[in-house]
Amino acid sequence: MEARIFLIFIICLYTINTCSSSSDFVEIIPVKEEAEKVQVKVYYESLCPYCENFIVNYLIDVFSEGIDAIADVHLFPYGNAKVNSNGNITCQHGEEECFFNTVEACAINTWPDVHDHFPFVYCVERYLYYGKFDQWESCFEELSLDPKPVKDCYNNGLGYQLNLQYADLTNSLEPPKKYVPWVVVDGKPLYDDYIYIITNICGMYKGPNLPKACFRCLPNPLGGPHDRTIPLHPVTYADDSSSPLLSKLRSSLMSFMFKRNIAAQKKVAHNVL
């Protein structure tokens, strides 16, 4: 694993260092024999600003860059919610978050293939990320999806049962989830290094061909994932009481700095070439 990531890191030093879309490609390089897809599990909650940021600005690249050819992505929209002794579910960001968690759980259940439900989840999270809470239903029309199965799921109690299932799956994690977003790649949590999800997927894959994006990725400058006492990248703990506005601002600043870093690296690569 470490050797594979180091190899990708070295290649990235001599190519455009980004996992974002680019017109510059390198050839797919044969690596090893056929292998199973890397299993990626994303535990999140719909109104967590850092979860929104991760889905809209990072997880999307797994699909837009063809990394889904070597990875199976599974979404768990529950996060830091809690089920009390009466079976009632309390969400960290209030009833509105419970609503959107349930809507996304119903979408995942309605369209089980990730290539069918992720576009919807991404669309909803994109509207939430930009504060357009009242426009999420337009995702059905934008994606030519029938809203009835999702709305029926929410209203007939199935959505609640799905939430309980996600609660069990989230609460039984080993090692336990510490915060969200909580991303697990082939059983290993990325901790707060979740923004390097593509680097880790590429490093874990043992198959014959790596997608092109693996060779123009942004390597983790600190090596593999670390369980830090103070996370370097923003996360939301279960007892986090910080202002949603401040969290949103920090999340937006994080994305801005990341994209600025990518632009600077492209400029350097262009000047070198």
C-alpha positions, 0 to 999 in steps of 0.5 A: 500500500505505502509503496503504491502510494509512493509510486503515484506520488512520484508520478504526480511530481512529473505530471499535472498534480490534480484530480480535477477534470483536465484536457491533459491525459496520460496513458493507462499503465498496466500494474498487476493482475485482475482485482476486485474493486476497492470498497468505499463507504461514505458516512455523512449527514446532509446539512453538515457543511463539510459533508456538503463540501466533500460530496460537491467538490471531492466525491464527485471526482470519483465519478467524473474522473472514472475512478468508479471503474475501480471502486464501489461507492456506498453512501450512508446518510446518517452521520451524527444523528442519534436514536433515543429510547423511544425510537425517535431520531434526533439529527445534529442540524435539526429536523430539516437535516433529518428530512434530507437524510431520509430523502437521500436514504429513500433515493438510495433505496429507490435506485440501488445502483450508485450511478443512479442515486449519486447524481440525485444525492449530489444534486440535492447536496449542491443546492444545500451547499449553496443555501438553496434549500427550497430548490432541491425538488428540482433535482427530479426534473433535472435528472428526469427522475420520478419523484413518487417512489422517493416521496412515498418512501418518506411518507409511508414509514420506509424512510424511517426504517432505512434511517434505523438501518443506517444508524445500526451500520454507522454505530457498529463501525470498527474503528468507531466513527469519530466525526463526519465526513467519515470515509472508509476505503477497503476497511481503513478510515481516511480520518480527516484526510478524506480530501485525498480519497482518489489517491487512497483508492488508487493506492488500494487498487491491485488491478491491471489498469489504473484510471488516468486520473490516478497519475495526475492526482493531488498526493497527500503531502503528509503521507497516509491517513492519520488519526490526528488529535487536532484534524487538519481538515474540517470535520464535524464532531457529534458534540460540535456546537459551532455556528453553521455560518462559520462552518460554511465559511470555513468549508468554502475557504477550504475549497477555494484554497484547494482549487487555488493550489490546483491552479498554481500547480497547473501554471507551474507545470505549464511553465516547466513544459 
